[in-house]
Each structure stands twice: as C-alpha cells, then as structure tokens.
Amino acid sequence: MRTLSPKRIKKLPIEVRKARLHLKENGYTYQEAADALERHRTHLATVLAGKRPYKTLCARILTLPANH
C-alpha cells in the first residue's frame, strides 16, 4: 500500500489525522484495527486516506484501547 506524503497528510481533515495518530501510538496495524472495528481493511485504509466519509469510523477508532 502506498504511503501518503507529509504534504498530503497535512491536507487531511483533523479527525482523520487524529485517528491515524491514535492507531500509530497504540500499536495497531490496519488489519488489527479493522478486525477490532469489524470493518474490512481496505475500507479502513480508504477512510484514513481521506477518500471516503470519515466521521463515524474515526470516532470509533479514537475509542480503541491500546494494543499491547
């Protein structure tokens, strides 16, 4: 999967950036987060890339506990 450039990440809505950071800080891969959220990995990836509506899924991501 292609990573987003820092310039592209800055253009994402703040809720999406917070969700991406939350996953990174809590040690989740996209697959682990998708399983915990009962969503498909590709759906999660498109939301976190800013290509799909994001508010509900991002709010759920922020409620995930640490994955250690």
N, CA, C and O atoms as CSV, one atom per row, in Angstrom:
chain,resi,resn,atom,element,x,y,z
A,1,MET,N,N,0.840,-1.169,0.000
A,1,MET,CA,C,0.000,0.000,0.000
A,1,MET,C,C,0.893,1.242,0.000
A,1,MET,O,O,1.895,1.306,0.713
A,2,ARG,N,N,0.511,2.216,-0.806
A,2,ARG,CA,C,1.284,3.449,-0.888
A,2,ARG,C,C,1.102,4.294,0.359
A,2,ARG,O,O,-0.005,4.404,0.887
A,3,THR,N,N,2.174,4.881,0.823
A,3,THR,CA,C,2.068,5.770,1.971
A,3,THR,C,C,1.799,7.185,1.483
A,3,THR,O,O,2.168,7.551,0.367
A,4,LEU,N,N,1.164,7.961,2.317
A,4,LEU,CA,C,0.869,9.345,1.970
A,4,LEU,C,C,2.068,10.221,2.292
A,4,LEU,O,O,2.764,10.005,3.284
A,5,SER,N,N,2.300,11.206,1.444
A,5,SER,CA,C,3.385,12.149,1.697
A,5,SER,C,C,2.990,13.083,2.834
A,5,SER,O,O,1.801,13.272,3.092
A,6,PRO,N,N,3.960,13.663,3.511
A,6,PRO,CA,C,3.643,14.607,4.584
A,6,PRO,C,C,2.755,15.762,4.104
A,6,PRO,O,O,1.899,16.242,4.847
A,7,LYS,N,N,2.961,16.199,2.874
A,7,LYS,CA,C,2.152,17.275,2.313
A,7,LYS,C,C,0.693,16.838,2.184
A,7,LYS,O,O,-0.218,17.613,2.476
A,8,ARG,N,N,0.475,15.606,1.748
A,8,ARG,CA,C,-0.882,15.074,1.594
A,8,ARG,C,C,-1.548,14.855,2.952
A,8,ARG,O,O,-2.748,15.089,3.102
A,9,ILE,N,N,-0.773,14.409,3.937
A,9,ILE,CA,C,-1.317,14.181,5.280
A,9,ILE,C,C,-1.797,15.500,5.885
A,9,ILE,O,O,-2.826,15.528,6.560
A,10,LYS,N,N,-1.070,16.585,5.653
A,10,LYS,CA,C,-1.474,17.884,6.189
A,10,LYS,C,C,-2.810,18.348,5.622
A,10,LYS,O,O,-3.507,19.137,6.260
A,11,LYS,N,N,-3.176,17.875,4.441
A,11,LYS,CA,C,-4.434,18.271,3.810
A,11,LYS,C,C,-5.633,17.456,4.299
A,11,LYS,O,O,-6.778,17.799,4.005
A,12,LEU,N,N,-5.371,16.379,5.044
A,12,LEU,CA,C,-6.465,15.549,5.552
A,12,LEU,C,C,-7.226,16.286,6.644
A,12,LEU,O,O,-6.650,17.123,7.339
A,13,PRO,N,N,-8.516,15.987,6.805
A,13,PRO,CA,C,-9.282,16.582,7.916
A,13,PRO,C,C,-8.651,16.203,9.255
A,13,PRO,O,O,-8.041,15.142,9.386
A,14,ILE,N,N,-8.803,17.070,10.233
A,14,ILE,CA,C,-8.173,16.865,11.544
A,14,ILE,C,C,-8.624,15.554,12.187
A,14,ILE,O,O,-7.827,14.895,12.855
A,15,GLU,N,N,-9.888,15.163,11.998
A,15,GLU,CA,C,-10.382,13.918,12.593
A,15,GLU,C,C,-9.641,12.709,12.022
A,15,GLU,O,O,-9.341,11.761,12.748
A,16,VAL,N,N,-9.349,12.746,10.733
A,16,VAL,CA,C,-8.626,11.641,10.089
A,16,VAL,C,C,-7.188,11.604,10.594
A,16,VAL,O,O,-6.653,10.529,10.867
A,17,ARG,N,N,-6.566,12.761,10.717
A,17,ARG,CA,C,-5.189,12.801,11.224
A,17,ARG,C,C,-5.116,12.290,12.659
A,17,ARG,O,O,-4.183,11.567,13.011
A,18,LYS,N,N,-6.094,12.658,13.494
A,18,LYS,CA,C,-6.114,12.171,14.872
A,18,LYS,C,C,-6.293,10.657,14.918
A,18,LYS,O,O,-5.658,9.981,15.728
A,19,ALA,N,N,-7.155,10.121,14.054
A,19,ALA,CA,C,-7.391,8.678,14.016
A,19,ALA,C,C,-6.120,7.942,13.585
A,19,ALA,O,O,-5.765,6.920,14.172
A,20,ARG,N,N,-5.441,8.456,12.567
A,20,ARG,CA,C,-4.191,7.833,12.110
A,20,ARG,C,C,-3.149,7.826,13.233
A,20,ARG,O,O,-2.471,6.823,13.457
A,21,LEU,N,N,-3.034,8.950,13.929
A,21,LEU,CA,C,-2.067,9.063,15.021
A,21,LEU,C,C,-2.427,8.122,16.168
A,21,LEU,O,O,-1.548,7.498,16.761
A,22,HIS,N,N,-3.713,8.020,16.478
A,22,HIS,CA,C,-4.168,7.128,17.557
A,22,HIS,C,C,-3.780,5.682,17.248
A,22,HIS,O,O,-3.290,4.971,18.126
A,23,LEU,N,N,-3.995,5.247,16.014
A,23,LEU,CA,C,-3.624,3.878,15.639
A,23,LEU,C,C,-2.122,3.666,15.772
A,23,LEU,O,O,-1.675,2.640,16.285
A,24,LYS,N,N,-1.350,4.636,15.311
A,24,LYS,CA,C,0.106,4.516,15.370
A,24,LYS,C,C,0.607,4.483,16.816
A,24,LYS,O,O,1.433,3.644,17.175
A,25,GLU,N,N,0.104,5.398,17.636
A,25,GLU,CA,C,0.562,5.479,19.029
A,25,GLU,C,C,0.165,4.255,19.848
A,25,GLU,O,O,0.859,3.895,20.798
A,26,ASN,N,N,-0.942,3.616,19.488
A,26,ASN,CA,C,-1.425,2.471,20.253
A,26,ASN,C,C,-1.027,1.136,19.641
A,26,ASN,O,O,-1.484,0.088,20.098
A,27,GLY,N,N,-0.194,1.158,18.630
A,27,GLY,CA,C,0.394,-0.062,18.098
A,27,GLY,C,C,-0.516,-0.915,17.220
A,27,GLY,O,O,-0.352,-2.134,17.170
A,28,TYR,N,N,-1.461,-0.304,16.535
A,28,TYR,CA,C,-2.356,-1.055,15.660
A,28,TYR,C,C,-1.856,-1.058,14.225
A,28,TYR,O,O,-1.383,-0.040,13.719
A,29,THR,N,N,-1.963,-2.201,13.578
A,29,THR,CA,C,-1.836,-2.244,12.128
A,29,THR,C,C,-3.231,-1.998,11.576
A,29,THR,O,O,-4.210,-2.059,12.320
A,30,TYR,N,N,-3.335,-1.722,10.289
A,30,TYR,CA,C,-4.658,-1.526,9.691
A,30,TYR,C,C,-5.490,-2.798,9.827
A,30,TYR,O,O,-6.697,-2.726,10.061
A,31,GLN,N,N,-4.857,-3.961,9.684
A,31,GLN,CA,C,-5.594,-5.223,9.779
A,31,GLN,C,C,-6.125,-5.437,11.194
A,31,GLN,O,O,-7.279,-5.830,11.366
A,32,GLU,N,N,-5.304,-5.186,12.200
A,32,GLU,CA,C,-5.750,-5.347,13.587
A,32,GLU,C,C,-6.870,-4.372,13.926
A,32,GLU,O,O,-7.844,-4.740,14.583
A,33,ALA,N,N,-6.731,-3.132,13.476
A,33,ALA,CA,C,-7.771,-2.136,13.735
A,33,ALA,C,C,-9.061,-2.509,13.013
A,33,ALA,O,O,-10.146,-2.378,13.579
A,34,ALA,N,N,-8.956,-2.967,11.782
A,34,ALA,CA,C,-10.144,-3.362,11.024
A,34,ALA,C,C,-10.864,-4.524,11.705
A,34,ALA,O,O,-12.093,-4.541,11.773
A,35,ASP,N,N,-10.113,-5.476,12.200
A,35,ASP,CA,C,-10.723,-6.608,12.916
A,35,ASP,C,C,-11.424,-6.129,14.191
A,35,ASP,O,O,-12.533,-6.570,14.493
A,36,ALA,N,N,-10.784,-5.234,14.931
A,36,ALA,CA,C,-11.379,-4.727,16.168
A,36,ALA,C,C,-12.636,-3.900,15.897
A,36,ALA,O,O,-13.562,-3.883,16.707
A,37,LEU,N,N,-12.661,-3.218,14.760
A,37,LEU,CA,C,-13.800,-2.370,14.398
A,37,LEU,C,C,-14.852,-3.103,13.567
A,37,LEU,O,O,-15.897,-2.545,13.233
A,38,GLU,N,N,-14.560,-4.353,13.243
A,38,GLU,CA,C,-15.441,-5.172,12.406
A,38,GLU,C,C,-15.712,-4.501,11.055
A,38,GLU,O,O,-16.852,-4.419,10.597
A,39,ARG,N,N,-14.647,-4.033,10.444
A,39,ARG,CA,C,-14.683,-3.437,9.115
A,39,ARG,C,C,-13.596,-4.093,8.282
A,39,ARG,O,O,-12.691,-4.726,8.824
A,40,HIS,N,N,-13.680,-3.945,6.983
A,40,HIS,CA,C,-12.655,-4.502,6.113
A,40,HIS,C,C,-11.446,-3.575,6.086
A,40,HIS,O,O,-11.586,-2.357,6.191
A,41,ARG,N,N,-10.267,-4.156,5.947
A,41,ARG,CA,C,-9.019,-3.393,5.955
A,41,ARG,C,C,-8.982,-2.339,4.855
A,41,ARG,O,O,-8.517,-1.223,5.086
A,42,THR,N,N,-9.463,-2.675,3.668
A,42,THR,CA,C,-9.417,-1.711,2.570
A,42,THR,C,C,-10.369,-0.537,2.814
A,42,THR,O,O,-10.084,0.589,2.407
A,43,HIS,N,N,-11.486,-0.797,3.471
A,43,HIS,CA,C,-12.393,0.297,3.823
A,43,HIS,C,C,-11.707,1.241,4.812
A,43,HIS,O,O,-11.764,2.461,4.659
A,44,LEU,N,N,-11.064,0.669,5.818
A,44,LEU,CA,C,-10.330,1.465,6.794
A,44,LEU,C,C,-9.247,2.290,6.105
A,44,LEU,O,O,-9.079,3.473,6.403
A,45,ALA,N,N,-8.529,1.677,5.202
A,45,ALA,CA,C,-7.440,2.372,4.505
A,45,ALA,C,C,-7.963,3.530,3.656
A,45,ALA,O,O,-7.346,4.595,3.622
A,46,THR,N,N,-9.086,3.338,2.976
A,46,THR,CA,C,-9.617,4.422,2.150
A,46,THR,C,C,-10.146,5.569,3.002
A,46,THR,O,O,-10.036,6.732,2.613
A,47,VAL,N,N,-10.715,5.255,4.154
A,47,VAL,CA,C,-11.166,6.309,5.067
A,47,VAL,C,C,-9.959,7.086,5.591
A,47,VAL,O,O,-9.982,8.317,5.626
A,48,LEU,N,N,-8.920,6.385,5.992
A,48,LEU,CA,C,-7.741,7.042,6.556
A,48,LEU,C,C,-6.883,7.740,5.505
A,48,LEU,O,O,-5.970,8.494,5.843
A,49,ALA,N,N,-7.174,7.489,4.239
A,49,ALA,CA,C,-6.510,8.216,3.158
A,49,ALA,C,C,-7.334,9.426,2.740
A,49,ALA,O,O,-6.925,10.185,1.861
A,50,GLY,N,N,-8.490,9.608,3.365
A,50,GLY,CA,C,-9.328,10.757,3.068
A,50,GLY,C,C,-10.176,10.609,1.823
A,50,GLY,O,O,-10.630,11.605,1.262
A,51,LYS,N,N,-10.399,9.369,1.380
A,51,LYS,CA,C,-11.135,9.153,0.138
A,51,LYS,C,C,-12.566,8.680,0.352
A,51,LYS,O,O,-13.282,8.428,-0.618
A,52,ARG,N,N,-12.995,8.554,1.605
A,52,ARG,CA,C,-14.364,8.144,1.933
A,52,ARG,C,C,-14.835,8.951,3.134
A,52,ARG,O,O,-14.014,9.516,3.856
A,53,PRO,N,N,-16.152,9.015,3.360
A,53,PRO,CA,C,-16.647,9.699,4.563
A,53,PRO,C,C,-16.005,9.102,5.818
A,53,PRO,O,O,-15.775,7.895,5.882
A,54,TYR,N,N,-15.722,9.932,6.798
A,54,TYR,CA,C,-14.841,9.501,7.876
A,54,TYR,C,C,-15.354,9.688,9.290
A,54,TYR,O,O,-14.818,9.055,10.200
A,55,LYS,N,N,-16.344,10.506,9.529
A,55,LYS,CA,C,-16.664,10.916,10.896
A,55,LYS,C,C,-16.985,9.758,11.836
A,55,LYS,O,O,-16.429,9.692,12.932
A,56,THR,N,N,-17.869,8.842,11.435
A,56,THR,CA,C,-18.262,7.746,12.321
A,56,THR,C,C,-17.100,6.804,12.591
A,56,THR,O,O,-16.843,6.446,13.741
A,57,LEU,N,N,-16.400,6.402,11.544
A,57,LEU,CA,C,-15.297,5.458,11.717
A,57,LEU,C,C,-14.151,6.081,12.515
A,57,LEU,O,O,-13.558,5.409,13.359
A,58,CYS,N,N,-13.837,7.324,12.268
A,58,CYS,CA,C,-12.762,7.980,13.023
A,58,CYS,C,C,-13.121,8.085,14.500
A,58,CYS,O,O,-12.256,7.917,15.360
A,59,ALA,N,N,-14.378,8.359,14.801
A,59,ALA,CA,C,-14.807,8.419,16.199
A,59,ALA,C,C,-14.648,7.057,16.866
A,59,ALA,O,O,-14.251,6.979,18.029
A,60,ARG,N,N,-14.955,5.983,16.139
A,60,ARG,CA,C,-14.782,4.637,16.700
A,60,ARG,C,C,-13.316,4.290,16.883
A,60,ARG,O,O,-12.961,3.616,17.851
A,61,ILE,N,N,-12.465,4.730,15.986
A,61,ILE,CA,C,-11.027,4.465,16.101
A,61,ILE,C,C,-10.478,5.097,17.386
A,61,ILE,O,O,-9.655,4.500,18.079
A,62,LEU,N,N,-10.942,6.300,17.689
A,62,LEU,CA,C,-10.439,7.004,18.875
A,62,LEU,C,C,-10.867,6.337,20.183
A,62,LEU,O,O,-10.327,6.656,21.242
A,63,THR,N,N,-11.823,5.424,20.121
A,63,THR,CA,C,-12.249,4.708,21.341
A,63,THR,C,C,-11.511,3.389,21.526
A,63,THR,O,O,-11.696,2.720,22.543
A,64,LEU,N,N,-10.674,3.002,20.556
A,64,LEU,CA,C,-9.939,1.738,20.689
A,64,LEU,C,C,-8.912,1.827,21.819
A,64,LEU,O,O,-8.224,2.838,21.957
A,65,PRO,N,N,-8.810,0.766,22.626
A,65,PRO,CA,C,-7.795,0.763,23.687
A,65,PRO,C,C,-6.400,0.480,23.101
A,65,PRO,O,O,-6.267,0.153,21.922
A,66,ALA,N,N,-5.393,0.607,23.920
A,66,ALA,CA,C,-4.026,0.307,23.476
A,66,ALA,C,C,-3.918,-1.152,23.078
A,66,ALA,O,O,-4.545,-2.015,23.693
A,67,ASN,N,N,-3.142,-1.425,22.072
A,67,ASN,CA,C,-2.967,-2.774,21.528
A,67,ASN,C,C,-1.575,-3.285,21.890
A,67,ASN,O,O,-0.688,-3.331,21.037
A,68,HIS,N,N,-1.382,-3.666,23.142
A,68,HIS,CA,C,-0.045,-4.134,23.565
A,68,HIS,C,C,-0.071,-5.550,24.013
A,68,HIS,O,O,0.963,-6.095,24.399
